[in-house]
Amino acid sequence: MSSKGRFDLVVVGAGPGGYVGAIRAAQLGMRVAIIEEDRPGGVCLNWGCIPTKALLSGAELVEDLTRHGETFGITTAGLVLDYGKLIDHSRKTADRLCKGVQGLFKKNQIELIPGRGRLAGPNSVSVNGEVLVEGDQVMLATGSSEWVPPGLEVDGERVLTSREALESRQVPARLVVIGAGAVGIEFAYVYAMYGSQVTIVEMADQMLPGADPEVAAALQREFRRKQIDVRLGTRYEELKQAGAGVTLTVSKEGQSEELVCDQVLAAIGRRPRSQDLGLDEAGVQVDDKGFVRVDDTLRSSVASISAIGDLAGGPLLAHKASEEGIAAVEFVGGVDRGPLDHAAIPACIYCQPQVAWVGLTEAQAREKYGDAKVGKFPFTASGKAIAGQHTAGFVKVVADPEYGQIVGAHLVGHGATELLPEMGLALTLEATTREIIATTHAHPTLSEALLEATLAAEGRALNF
Amino acid sequence: MSSKGRFDLVVVGAGPGGYVGAIRAAQLGMRVAIIEEDRPGGVCLNWGCIPTKALLSGAELVEDLTRHGETFGITTAGLVLDYGKLIDHSRKTADRLCKGVQGLFKKNQIELIPGRGRLAGPNSVSVNGEVLVEGDQVMLATGSSEWVPPGLEVDGERVLTSREALESRQVPARLVVIGAGAVGIEFAYVYAMYGSQVTIVEMADQMLPGADPEVAAALQREFRRKQIDVRLGTRYEELKQAGAGVTLTVSKEGQSEELVCDQVLAAIGRRPRSQDLGLDEAGVQVDDKGFVRVDDTLRSSVASISAIGDLAGGPLLAHKASEEGIAAVEFVGGVDRGPLDHAAIPACIYCQPQVAWVGLTEAQAREKYGDAKVGKFPFTASGKAIAGQHTAGFVKVVADPEYGQIVGAHLVGHGATELLPEMGLALTLEATTREIIATTHAHPTLSEALLEATLAAEGRALNF
């Protein structure tokens, strides 16, 4: 095996955890190599967050035009939707950002080594079994991949995961999405806007398990208004190919039913990419689901090896991976920084209405504090929302009952994902309702809903 | 003169300062009367912030459709724009919110007295000279009205202010806007999107005097890309009616030029509505521009009379008025609260790209601290912006050189007005760059640009 030499840090996987961690390491003066078998940027940039947002931008414009165009005096004689062009835009977006990451590697003098990395010891990684890369530290950041239940064979034609869907230029007439998590509902929304008749099947009794139930219920109402058929407490049982289409057997409370459709999108879950990484041989412990066990500083059971992002366990989110990539490197580099804190990792879903939350749900807060201050404000009472015809949803702010410290925020509505950061900062700074109220919110903005919900939590709502 | 009886608080003017202050007073247990000669909600709700945002929502959709539709696979044959319908939507939006304010008065048991209020003494206001309303406290909140230079006769046909424009159902073929402040540029954008050929004439040497010059320059570039002719350092001299149109003489550096157009929108400035309010007789002092002089608790020279909002001086913004309405009432009611702080009043402009800022500009910070930490991040490097095709503009974060305390943020870009609040809270809480960096920002959002600009201010940008 030839050698690439020794680095301060060898990163395996150039997704949002690995590439960001590598850049941070370079900023701290480390000599860094990063190994990637696919495209730099990882699933997030190439087959997840970014290309789906490109699709969602199109879907949003279609919805705005068809629902609100006439109100704004915008009429068209013949509207034609070409989903293939949207896919082109999505791929171009990913390509542009992927090139951007390669540019960042050059700028930061990080050596990108293409190929599949595998631990060859506590301080070395082999690439495609041919080249050895040594490092004082090794950071594993291989992420996760789609999990598909047994019996569901992904063929890219009739059965897809998000990976195949992102290259599929056709919109099926009838689509069934299995799973009402973030991925499932974002695709459901996109396909519905571009003309599919969409059914969502979800085992749990709410969309977005993990979200505040009121938020999930509001989202469900809006999806039904868009003619998306949402079936909760419903389990996927079996799939049969039927001619050019598919027959899906699902069951609810013991009753089974057949759903006939043209395509199935499986969006059920993800599993860590910990297989064939050489973990066992190197002595790196994993849990029963295959996630690498790490301590508070993201170190694995082998002191020189850290693991971050999806590979190290949930929540499986790009920004959590980036945070951990930075943190792992800073811990090693002895940077003066706080401990890693996962209490305030935001969750964002980008269908319309958008969903976004951070911190404790109302129920979690009531359990933790015995009680909670909770304030809500609906976008139907927001001047900016009415002006823009985006009045679905609401903001809910949750504070501790004694000091009014903000401990959670839950949003469903048009601009939810970009409204959340104020509440994220509030959690970081342990801000109180009083401090949110003391902050001037510009009028008219959707962000006033955060202020109003906070006022409501103190029993002094102004505009509702 | 008949009497309406005595109240704890009499508010003159039901705009965003008066009506919000009245609600706060009612919450504190005061018996409140509010006098309004026009529609509840004031200029903001009826003839300003709100109806213009309704127009801007349409303009934004037109731009998205015509600029980006094809990228998203959305093609339309025979696009027709009916500006009259947009005006209808704008009026309906104002009507709905105006009714909402009346509902809030009922809910809070605030007595709305229609008519023109005039001070009749330190504790009394006459309404239309017929009815006397007495109050332990009187709060003046009559706002401001458009100022038009001598010789510019507003006829609602050829020469308009924003007031007339908001009811004008026609789009002129050629429009000249005098004044590149918020009002002028928002209308310029709306008219341009609905088909006008628009020229903006501004005396100052940048758009949005008061904005960070880099932000203003970026906005100007984008406006020029939209074929809006922006003329800076240019002074309005004279207007002549010419047939069905108008000839406007303007001058720049002593050279005069004639602009021929169909309509002129005067958006030059505003003046306080302090005339005929009975201020002199009551002993309420005003400054040389007619603004009521107030102390730190918004009290005028007469102890029982406060003045808030536009009437009490700049910045002439609805949210500043609301804050003062609340503050004035809380000071009188002895509420435990902090002093009124005008250092962190956000400014938002809602054309595309949007402009938003809070706190010190880079130049102001350098002057105050001798130096400044400044970080910028362009939306061309934002994954979410690229996905949505909204890559114009940037975020600039300004921090003090010693502690990295955030002292200003300046944004130009698609979602600028809703991104600002995180920075508003940062100013309220005297947050540092370190605390912004410690806050997880969801990926992919435009809000990551705030994080990246903050990282850049510390010399450690990740994605640029």
Boltz contact constraints between the chains, C-beta under 6 A:
constraints:
  - contact:
      token1: [A, 20]
      token2: [B, 462]
      max_distance: 6.0
  - contact:
      token1: [A, 23]
      token2: [B, 462]
      max_distance: 6.0
  - contact:
      token1: [A, 27]
      token2: [B, 460]
      max_distance: 6.0
  - contact:
      token1: [A, 49]
      token2: [B, 444]
      max_distance: 6.0
  - contact:
      token1: [A, 50]
      token2: [B, 383]
      max_distance: 6.0
  - contact:
      token1: [A, 50]
      token2: [B, 444]
      max_distance: 6.0
  - contact:
      token1: [A, 53]
      token2: [B, 384]
      max_distance: 6.0
  - contact:
      token1: [A, 53]
      token2: [B, 387]
      max_distance: 6.0
  - contact:
      token1: [A, 53]
      token2: [B, 444]
      max_distance: 6.0
  - contact:
      token1: [A, 54]
      token2: [B, 387]
      max_distance: 6.0
  - contact:
      token1: [A, 57]
      token2: [B, 387]
      max_distance: 6.0
  - contact:
      token1: [A, 57]
      token2: [B, 388]
      max_distance: 6.0
  - contact:
      token1: [A, 58]
      token2: [B, 72]
      max_distance: 6.0
  - contact:
      token1: [A, 61]
      token2: [B, 64]
      max_distance: 6.0
  - contact:
      token1: [A, 61]
      token2: [B, 72]
      max_distance: 6.0
  - contact:
      token1: [A, 64]
      token2: [B, 61]
      max_distance: 6.0
  - contact:
      token1: [A, 71]
      token2: [B, 89]
      max_distance: 6.0
  - contact:
      token1: [A, 72]
      token2: [B, 58]
      max_distance: 6.0
  - contact:
      token1: [A, 72]
      token2: [B, 61]
      max_distance: 6.0
  - contact:
      token1: [A, 72]
      token2: [B, 86]
      max_distance: 6.0
  - contact:
      token1: [A, 73]
      token2: [B, 81]
      max_distance: 6.0
  - contact:
      token1: [A, 73]
      token2: [B, 82]
      max_distance: 6.0
  - contact:
      token1: [A, 73]
      token2: [B, 83]
      max_distance: 6.0
  - contact:
      token1: [A, 73]
      token2: [B, 85]
      max_distance: 6.0
  - contact:
      token1: [A, 73]
      token2: [B, 86]
      max_distance: 6.0
  - contact:
      token1: [A, 75]
      token2: [B, 80]
      max_distance: 6.0
  - contact:
      token1: [A, 76]
      token2: [B, 76]
      max_distance: 6.0
  - contact:
      token1: [A, 76]
      token2: [B, 79]
      max_distance: 6.0
  - contact:
      token1: [A, 77]
      token2: [B, 77]
      max_distance: 6.0
  - contact:
      token1: [A, 77]
      token2: [B, 78]
      max_distance: 6.0
  - contact:
      token1: [A, 78]
      token2: [B, 77]
      max_distance: 6.0
  - contact:
      token1: [A, 79]
      token2: [B, 76]
      max_distance: 6.0
  - contact:
      token1: [A, 80]
      token2: [B, 75]
      max_distance: 6.0
  - contact:
      token1: [A, 81]
      token2: [B, 73]
      max_distance: 6.0
  - contact:
      token1: [A, 82]
      token2: [B, 73]
      max_distance: 6.0
  - contact:
      token1: [A, 83]
      token2: [B, 73]
      max_distance: 6.0
  - contact:
      token1: [A, 85]
      token2: [B, 73]
      max_distance: 6.0
  - contact:
      token1: [A, 86]
      token2: [B, 72]
      max_distance: 6.0
  - contact:
      token1: [A, 86]
      token2: [B, 73]
      max_distance: 6.0
  - contact:
      token1: [A, 89]
      token2: [B, 71]
      max_distance: 6.0
  - contact:
      token1: [A, 93]
      token2: [B, 386]
      max_distance: 6.0
  - contact:
      token1: [A, 93]
      token2: [B, 387]
      max_distance: 6.0
  - contact:
      token1: [A, 97]
      token2: [B, 383]
      max_distance: 6.0
  - contact:
      token1: [A, 318]
      token2: [B, 443]
      max_distance: 6.0
  - contact:
      token1: [A, 319]
      token2: [B, 440]
      max_distance: 6.0
  - contact:
      token1: [A, 319]
      token2: [B, 442]
      max_distance: 6.0
  - contact:
      token1: [A, 319]
      token2: [B, 443]
      max_distance: 6.0
  - contact:
      token1: [A, 323]
      token2: [B, 440]
      max_distance: 6.0
  - contact:
      token1: [A, 345]
      token2: [B, 440]
      max_distance: 6.0
  - contact:
      token1: [A, 346]
      token2: [B, 442]
      max_distance: 6.0
  - contact:
      token1: [A, 348]
      token2: [B, 442]
      max_distance: 6.0
  - contact:
      token1: [A, 383]
      token2: [B, 50]
      max_distance: 6.0
  - contact:
      token1: [A, 383]
      token2: [B, 97]
      max_distance: 6.0
  - contact:
      token1: [A, 384]
      token2: [B, 53]
      max_distance: 6.0
  - contact:
      token1: [A, 386]
      token2: [B, 93]
      max_distance: 6.0
  - contact:
      token1: [A, 387]
      token2: [B, 53]
      max_distance: 6.0
  - contact:
      token1: [A, 387]
      token2: [B, 54]
      max_distance: 6.0
  - contact:
      token1: [A, 387]
      token2: [B, 57]
      max_distance: 6.0
  - contact:
      token1: [A, 387]
      token2: [B, 93]
      max_distance: 6.0
  - contact:
      token1: [A, 388]
      token2: [B, 57]
      max_distance: 6.0
  - contact:
      token1: [A, 415]
      token2: [B, 418]
      max_distance: 6.0
  - contact:
      token1: [A, 417]
      token2: [B, 445]
      max_distance: 6.0
  - contact:
      token1: [A, 418]
      token2: [B, 415]
      max_distance: 6.0
  - contact:
      token1: [A, 418]
      token2: [B, 418]
      max_distance: 6.0
  - contact:
      token1: [A, 418]
      token2: [B, 445]
      max_distance: 6.0
  - contact:
      token1: [A, 418]
      token2: [B, 446]
      max_distance: 6.0
  - contact:
      token1: [A, 418]
      token2: [B, 447]
      max_distance: 6.0
  - contact:
      token1: [A, 421]
      token2: [B, 422]
      max_distance: 6.0
  - contact:
      token1: [A, 421]
      token2: [B, 447]
      max_distance: 6.0
  - contact:
      token1: [A, 422]
      token2: [B, 421]
      max_distance: 6.0
  - contact:
      token1: [A, 422]
      token2: [B, 422]
      max_distance: 6.0
  - contact:
      token1: [A, 422]
      token2: [B, 425]
      max_distance: 6.0
  - contact:
      token1: [A, 424]
      token2: [B, 439]
      max_distance: 6.0
  - contact:
      token1: [A, 425]
      token2: [B, 422]
      max_distance: 6.0
  - contact:
      token1: [A, 425]
      token2: [B, 425]
      max_distance: 6.0
  - contact:
      token1: [A, 425]
      token2: [B, 439]
      max_distance: 6.0
  - contact:
      token1: [A, 428]
      token2: [B, 438]
      max_distance: 6.0
  - contact:
      token1: [A, 428]
      token2: [B, 439]
      max_distance: 6.0
  - contact:
      token1: [A, 429]
      token2: [B, 429]
      max_distance: 6.0
  - contact:
      token1: [A, 438]
      token2: [B, 428]
      max_distance: 6.0
  - contact:
      token1: [A, 439]
      token2: [B, 424]
      max_distance: 6.0
  - contact:
      token1: [A, 439]
      token2: [B, 425]
      max_distance: 6.0
  - contact:
      token1: [A, 439]
      token2: [B, 428]
      max_distance: 6.0
  - contact:
      token1: [A, 440]
      token2: [B, 319]
      max_distance: 6.0
  - contact:
      token1: [A, 440]
      token2: [B, 323]
      max_distance: 6.0
  - contact:
      token1: [A, 440]
      token2: [B, 345]
      max_distance: 6.0
  - contact:
      token1: [A, 442]
      token2: [B, 319]
      max_distance: 6.0
  - contact:
      token1: [A, 442]
      token2: [B, 346]
      max_distance: 6.0
  - contact:
      token1: [A, 442]
      token2: [B, 348]
      max_distance: 6.0
  - contact:
      token1: [A, 443]
      token2: [B, 318]
      max_distance: 6.0
  - contact:
      token1: [A, 443]
      token2: [B, 319]
      max_distance: 6.0
  - contact:
      token1: [A, 444]
      token2: [B, 49]
      max_distance: 6.0
  - contact:
      token1: [A, 444]
      token2: [B, 50]
      max_distance: 6.0
  - contact:
      token1: [A, 444]
      token2: [B, 53]
      max_distance: 6.0
  - contact:
      token1: [A, 445]
      token2: [B, 417]
      max_distance: 6.0
  - contact:
      token1: [A, 445]
      token2: [B, 418]
      max_distance: 6.0
  - contact:
      token1: [A, 446]
      token2: [B, 418]
      max_distance: 6.0
  - contact:
      token1: [A, 447]
      token2: [B, 418]
      max_distance: 6.0
  - contact:
      token1: [A, 447]
      token2: [B, 421]
      max_distance: 6.0
  - contact:
      token1: [A, 460]
      token2: [B, 27]
      max_distance: 6.0
  - contact:
      token1: [A, 462]
      token2: [B, 20]
      max_distance: 6.0
  - contact:
      token1: [A, 462]
      token2: [B, 23]
      max_distance: 6.0
